[in-house]
């Protein structure tokens, strides 16, 4: 059995669509660079003081509370920290997120775009040396495409877009659900970069939002519970060393 890394994705702004990476520089005990670096919040959700440290996703705009975000695409230039917002494949807004004027451009767009969806004015926040993953720890998420295909064909009986699960590393060539058997004594190697297995990812209702239509069309947690008797899709892993990984790299699993 050959397991292959098929895609690498990151989500520069939490709650917005991810972007594909041609390669990723991995740093030990860190998330992928600029993954969930920025968050969108309103004064009512984070208070007048804003955001100064890692906080739970419930404080921010995300698909589970603002599904309209799924209607827009993104491009991100990490060299200039520039976010481009797309609609129907066309660029409609662009701003440098590490610059106050650039953030204001994006915030003004979001204010107009979400005017009937949220209470308050959206603002973009970041905190030095902080990534706003769902876990406070700097974990990377890994998805088994075979598990997603099995969930779709056997349980939901319709094709499921992996984007629903917002994973970082998408692998193929593994049996469905086999990744859930990997426990904390397992080490994953991708292009000689080592990662330790942390634990499975419990899925919430954000995965019920169709990433193309922004409509909650499948109750994913309920279907997981009914179909496989758990709420897991994918696993968290932690980088143990520095290196570079690229789609097409082979993946191996060993005992620590």
C-alpha positions as CSV (number, residue, x, y, z in Angstrom):
1,X,0.0,0.0,0.0
2,X,1.4,3.4,-1.1
3,X,0.1,6.4,0.8
4,X,0.6,9.7,-1.0
5,X,0.2,13.3,0.1
6,X,-2.2,14.6,-2.5
7,X,-2.7,18.2,-1.4
8,X,-1.5,20.8,1.1
9,X,-4.0,23.5,2.1
10,X,-3.9,26.5,4.5
11,X,-6.5,29.0,5.7
12,X,-4.9,32.4,6.2
13,X,-8.1,33.9,7.5
14,X,-10.0,31.6,9.8
15,X,-13.5,30.9,8.5
16,X,-12.7,31.7,4.9
17,X,-11.8,29.4,2.1
18,X,-8.4,27.7,2.0
19,X,-5.7,28.0,-0.6
20,X,-3.6,25.2,-2.1
21,X,0.2,25.2,-1.5
22,X,2.7,23.8,-4.0
23,X,4.9,23.0,-1.0
24,X,5.0,23.8,2.7
25,X,8.0,24.6,4.9
26,X,7.4,22.7,8.1
27,X,8.8,24.0,11.4
28,X,8.9,21.8,14.5
29,X,6.0,22.4,16.9
30,X,4.3,24.9,14.7
31,X,1.3,25.0,12.4
32,X,1.8,25.6,8.7
33,X,3.1,29.2,8.2
34,X,0.2,31.7,8.1
35,X,-2.4,29.0,8.6
36,X,-5.3,30.6,10.6
37,X,-3.0,33.6,11.2
38,X,-6.0,36.1,10.9
39,X,-9.5,36.0,12.4
40,X,-12.6,38.0,11.8
41,X,-14.6,39.2,14.8
42,X,-17.0,41.9,15.9
43,X,-17.0,44.0,19.1
44,X,-20.0,42.0,20.3
45,X,-18.0,38.8,20.0
46,X,-14.7,39.8,21.5
47,X,-15.4,43.0,23.4
48,X,-13.9,46.4,23.2
49,X,-10.4,45.1,23.9
50,X,-10.3,43.0,20.8
51,X,-8.1,40.0,20.4
52,X,-4.7,39.7,22.2
53,X,-4.2,36.0,22.5
54,X,-5.5,32.6,21.2
55,X,-9.2,32.3,21.7
56,X,-11.9,29.6,20.9
57,X,-13.4,29.7,17.5
58,X,-16.8,30.6,18.9
59,X,-15.4,34.2,19.3
60,X,-14.9,34.6,15.6
61,X,-16.9,34.6,12.4
62,X,-16.8,31.2,10.9
63,X,-18.9,28.9,8.7
64,X,-21.0,27.5,11.6
65,X,-22.3,31.0,12.5
66,X,-21.7,32.9,9.2
67,X,-22.2,30.4,6.4
68,X,-22.3,33.2,3.8
69,X,-18.4,33.2,4.0
70,X,-18.5,30.1,1.9
71,X,-19.7,32.1,-1.1
72,X,-16.3,33.8,-1.5
73,X,-12.9,32.4,-2.5
74,X,-9.5,33.6,-1.5
75,X,-6.0,33.9,-2.8
76,X,-3.1,34.8,-0.5
77,X,0.4,36.0,-1.2
78,X,2.5,35.3,1.9
79,X,5.4,37.4,0.7
80,X,3.3,40.5,0.9
81,X,0.6,39.3,3.3
82,X,-2.0,40.2,0.7
83,X,-5.5,38.6,0.7
84,X,-7.5,38.7,-2.6
85,X,-11.2,37.9,-2.3
86,X,-12.8,36.2,-5.2
87,X,-16.4,35.8,-6.3
88,X,-17.2,33.5,-9.2
89,X,-13.5,33.4,-9.9
90,X,-13.2,37.1,-10.2
91,X,-11.1,39.3,-7.8
92,X,-13.4,41.8,-6.1
93,X,-11.3,42.9,-3.2
94,X,-7.6,43.0,-2.2
95,X,-5.8,44.2,0.8
96,X,-2.5,43.7,2.8
97,X,-3.6,42.2,6.1
98,X,-0.5,43.3,8.0
99,X,-1.2,46.9,7.1
100,X,-4.0,49.0,8.8
101,X,-5.2,50.5,5.5
102,X,-5.1,47.1,3.8
103,X,-7.1,45.5,6.6
104,X,-9.7,48.4,6.4
105,X,-10.2,47.7,2.7
106,X,-11.1,44.0,3.4
107,X,-13.1,45.0,6.5
108,X,-15.2,47.4,4.5
109,X,-15.9,44.7,1.9
110,X,-16.9,42.2,4.6
111,X,-19.1,44.8,6.3
112,X,-21.1,45.3,3.1
113,X,-21.0,41.6,2.1
114,X,-22.3,40.4,5.6
115,X,-24.6,43.3,6.4
116,X,-27.6,41.1,6.8
117,X,-25.7,38.2,8.4
118,X,-24.0,39.6,11.5
119,X,-24.5,42.0,14.3
120,X,-21.7,44.6,14.5
121,X,-18.8,45.6,12.3
122,X,-16.3,42.9,11.3
123,X,-12.7,43.5,12.1
124,X,-9.6,41.5,11.2
125,X,-7.2,40.6,14.0
126,X,-3.9,38.8,14.4
127,X,-1.6,38.2,17.3
128,X,2.2,37.9,16.9
129,X,3.4,34.2,17.0
130,X,-0.2,33.0,17.3
131,X,-2.2,30.7,15.0
132,X,-6.0,30.4,15.6
133,X,-6.5,26.7,15.1
134,X,-9.4,25.1,16.8
135,X,-6.9,23.7,19.3
136,X,-4.6,26.0,21.2
137,X,-1.8,23.7,20.5
138,X,0.0,24.1,17.1
139,X,-1.5,21.0,15.5
140,X,-1.8,20.3,11.7
141,X,-4.9,18.5,10.5
142,X,-4.6,15.4,8.2
143,X,-7.5,14.0,6.2
144,X,-7.8,10.6,4.5
145,X,-9.6,11.1,1.2
146,X,-10.7,7.5,1.2
147,X,-12.6,8.1,4.5
148,X,-14.3,11.1,2.9
149,X,-15.3,9.1,-0.2
150,X,-16.6,6.2,1.9
151,X,-18.6,8.7,4.0
152,X,-20.1,10.2,0.9
153,X,-20.8,7.0,-1.1
154,X,-21.9,4.6,1.6
155,X,-23.4,6.9,4.3
156,X,-24.6,10.1,2.7
157,X,-25.0,8.6,-0.8
158,X,-23.6,11.7,-2.5
159,X,-20.2,13.1,-3.3
160,X,-18.6,15.0,-0.4
161,X,-16.2,17.9,-1.0
162,X,-13.2,17.5,1.2
163,X,-13.2,21.2,1.7
164,X,-16.0,20.8,4.2
165,X,-13.4,19.4,6.7
166,X,-10.9,22.2,6.1
167,X,-7.8,19.9,6.4
168,X,-4.2,20.9,5.9
169,X,-2.8,17.6,4.6
170,X,-4.9,15.4,2.3
171,X,-3.7,11.9,1.8
172,X,-4.8,9.0,-0.4
173,X,-3.9,5.3,-0.8
174,X,-5.0,4.4,2.7
175,X,-8.0,2.2,3.6
176,X,-11.1,4.2,4.7
177,X,-11.0,5.1,8.4
178,X,-7.6,3.4,8.9
179,X,-6.1,6.7,10.1
180,X,-8.3,6.5,13.2
181,X,-6.4,3.4,14.3
182,X,-3.2,5.4,14.5
183,X,-2.6,6.3,18.1
184,X,-0.1,8.4,20.0
185,X,2.7,5.9,19.6
186,X,2.7,6.3,15.9
187,X,5.1,8.6,13.9
188,X,4.2,9.7,10.4
189,X,7.0,10.6,8.0
190,X,6.5,12.7,4.9
191,X,9.6,13.4,2.9
192,X,11.7,12.5,6.0
193,X,9.8,15.1,8.1
194,X,8.4,13.5,11.2
195,X,5.0,14.1,12.8
196,X,3.5,12.6,15.9
197,X,-0.1,11.5,15.9
198,X,-2.1,13.4,18.4
199,X,-5.8,12.4,18.3
200,X,-8.8,12.2,15.9
201,X,-10.7,15.4,15.0
202,X,-14.3,15.7,16.4
203,X,-16.5,17.4,13.8
204,X,-19.0,20.2,14.5
205,X,-21.9,21.6,12.5
206,X,-19.6,23.8,10.4
207,X,-19.0,20.8,8.2
208,X,-22.7,20.7,7.4
209,X,-22.2,23.9,5.3
210,X,-21.7,23.2,1.6
211,X,-18.5,25.0,0.6
212,X,-19.9,25.8,-2.8
213,X,-23.4,27.0,-2.0
214,X,-23.0,28.2,1.6
215,X,-26.2,26.2,2.5
216,X,-26.3,23.7,5.4
217,X,-27.4,20.7,3.3
218,X,-26.1,17.7,5.2
219,X,-26.1,17.2,9.0
220,X,-22.5,15.8,8.9
221,X,-22.2,15.1,12.7
222,X,-25.5,13.3,12.7
223,X,-24.6,11.3,9.6
224,X,-21.2,10.3,11.1
225,X,-22.9,9.2,14.3
226,X,-25.4,7.1,12.4
227,X,-23.0,5.7,9.8
228,X,-19.8,5.0,11.7
229,X,-20.8,5.5,15.3
230,X,-18.4,8.4,16.0
231,X,-17.9,12.1,15.2
232,X,-14.4,11.9,13.7
233,X,-13.1,12.8,10.4
234,X,-9.3,13.2,10.1
235,X,-6.6,13.4,12.8
236,X,-4.4,16.0,14.3
237,X,-0.6,15.6,14.0
238,X,2.3,17.7,15.4
239,X,5.5,18.4,13.5
240,X,8.6,17.2,15.3
241,X,11.2,18.6,13.0
242,X,11.8,21.2,10.3
243,X,11.6,20.3,6.6
244,X,9.7,20.8,3.3
245,X,6.8,18.7,2.1
246,X,5.3,18.7,-1.4
247,X,2.2,17.1,-2.9
248,X,3.2,13.7,-4.4
249,X,5.4,12.9,-1.4
250,X,5.0,9.4,0.1
251,X,3.8,8.9,3.7
252,X,4.9,6.1,6.0
253,X,3.9,5.2,9.5
254,X,6.1,3.8,12.2
255,X,6.0,3.2,16.0
256,X,7.8,5.8,18.1
